Amino acid sequence: MLWPDHFKQEAAPDLKVQLSLLSESDLLRVVAVEQTTYSHPWTLGNFNDALKAGYAAFKLEAGEYLVAYLVAMQVVDEVHLLNITVAPAFHRQGWAQALLQYLKLWSLQQGANCLWLEVRQSNEPALNLYQTFGFEQVGLRKDYYPASRSTRESAVVMRMTIASDPR
């Protein structure tokens, strides 16, 4: 269930936020959040494929409400963050940073020494979050994301070394 816009988190202090694995049974809620958050959301098929491929997928829930989720792919000693999303009702409450911190710890446990991601060049809030968290821009992928029917947007490629990072 999505968090209703009129229902503030503060109004339900008894609902604890819990982290767990994302499963196939969560995907309809995940896709609903995607569709309310992005102009070009991942599809149900994208998420199904990610789970079937064994990618790391985690969610944060408050009771029956989906707060946030992420999907990441490990390749040898690197982890690539593919999708991190916070439901609109929970924006600017620190949940993306909490998920990034968890991903960093999980990645270290898996033997990874760096994290990678791409982000839309126009997504200033996400760029600021990633830079504050310790990611650095290492490249630009021209015309990576669809922007409209006839235009595309570049992706900022970011990397963070984690193996020797004391944070």
C-alpha positions in Angstrom: 0.0 0.0 0.0 1.3 3.5 -0.8 1.5 6.1 1.9 -1.5 8.4 1.5 -0.5 12.0 0.7 -2.8 13.3 3.5 -1.2 10.9 6.1 1.9 12.3 7.7 4.5 10.0 9.1 4.4 11.9 12.4 0.8 11.1 12.7 1.6 7.4 13.1 4.6 7.2 15.5 3.8 3.6 16.4 4.7 2.4 12.8 8.3 1.4 12.8 10.3 1.6 9.6 11.8 -1.8 8.8 14.4 -2.9 6.2 14.0 -6.2 4.4 14.5 -7.9 1.1 12.4 -6.8 -1.8 10.4 -9.7 -3.2 8.2 -10.4 -6.2 5.1 -9.9 -4.1 6.2 -6.3 -3.5 6.5 -5.3 -7.1 3.0 -3.9 -7.8 3.6 -1.4 -4.9 7.1 -0.7 -6.2 5.8 0.0 -9.7 3.1 2.3 -8.3 5.8 4.3 -6.5 7.9 4.4 -9.7 5.0 5.7 -11.7 4.3 8.5 -9.2 8.0 9.5 -9.0 9.6 9.3 -12.4 8.7 10.5 -15.9 10.3 7.3 -17.3 9.8 4.7 -14.5 11.1 1.2 -14.4 8.5 -1.4 -15.5 7.2 -4.4 -13.7 9.3 -6.4 -16.2 12.5 -4.4 -15.3 12.0 -5.3 -11.6 11.1 -8.9 -12.3 14.2 -9.3 -14.4 16.4 -7.7 -11.7 15.0 -10.1 -9.0 15.4 -13.1 -11.3 19.0 -12.1 -12.1 19.7 -12.2 -8.3 20.4 -8.5 -7.9 20.4 -7.0 -4.4 17.0 -5.5 -3.7 15.9 -4.0 -0.4 12.9 -2.1 0.8 12.0 0.1 3.7 8.4 -0.2 5.0 6.4 1.5 7.7 3.7 -1.0 8.6 1.9 -1.8 5.3 3.3 1.3 3.6 6.3 1.3 1.2 8.7 4.0 2.1 11.7 3.4 -0.2 13.6 0.7 -2.1 16.8 0.1 -4.0 18.1 -2.4 -6.6 21.9 -2.9 -7.0 24.0 -5.3 -9.0 27.3 -6.7 -7.8 30.0 -7.5 -10.4 33.1 -9.0 -8.8 34.4 -6.2 -6.4 32.1 -3.4 -7.5 28.4 -2.7 -6.8 26.3 -0.7 -9.3 23.3 1.1 -7.9 20.6 0.7 -10.5 17.6 2.2 -8.8 17.0 4.0 -5.5 13.6 5.5 -4.9 11.8 7.1 -2.0 8.0 7.4 -2.1 7.0 11.0 -2.5 5.3 11.3 0.9 8.7 10.5 2.4 11.0 12.8 0.5 13.5 14.9 2.4 13.3 12.8 5.5 16.7 11.0 5.2 15.5 7.7 3.8 17.6 7.8 0.7 20.7 8.4 2.8 19.8 5.6 5.1 19.4 3.2 2.2 22.7 4.4 0.7 24.4 3.7 4.1 22.9 0.3 4.2 24.0 -0.4 0.6 27.5 0.7 1.5 27.7 -1.6 4.5 26.2 -4.5 2.5 28.7 -3.9 -0.3 31.6 -4.0 2.1 30.3 -7.3 3.4 30.2 -8.7 -0.1 33.8 -7.7 -0.7 33.2 -4.7 -2.9 35.6 -1.8 -2.9 33.5 0.8 -4.8 30.0 1.8 -5.7 28.9 3.1 -9.1 25.7 4.9 -10.3 24.3 7.0 -13.0 22.0 9.9 -12.4 20.1 12.3 -14.7 22.2 15.4 -15.2 19.1 17.5 -14.4 18.4 15.7 -11.1 20.0 18.3 -8.8 18.6 16.9 -5.5 20.0 13.4 -6.3 23.3 14.8 -7.5 23.6 16.8 -4.2 22.7 13.7 -2.1 25.3 11.5 -3.9 28.0 14.2 -3.6 27.3 14.7 0.1 27.4 11.0 0.6 30.9 10.8 -1.0 30.3 10.0 -4.6 32.4 11.8 -7.2 31.6 12.5 -10.8 33.9 10.4 -13.1 32.1 10.7 -16.4 29.2 11.7 -18.5 27.1 9.4 -20.7 25.6 11.5 -23.5 22.0 10.9 -24.4 21.7 8.1 -21.8 18.1 8.7 -20.5 14.9 9.3 -22.5 13.7 12.8 -21.8 10.7 13.0 -24.2 9.6 11.3 -27.3 12.4 12.9 -29.4 15.0 14.0 -26.9 17.4 12.3 -24.5 19.3 13.5 -21.4 22.9 12.8 -20.3 23.7 10.8 -17.3 26.3 11.8 -14.7 28.5 8.7 -13.9 29.5 8.7 -10.2 31.8 6.5 -8.2 32.6 6.1 -4.5 35.5 4.1 -3.1 34.3 2.2 0.0 37.0 -0.3 0.9 39.3 2.2 2.7 36.6 4.8 3.5 36.3 5.1 7.4 32.7 6.5 7.3 
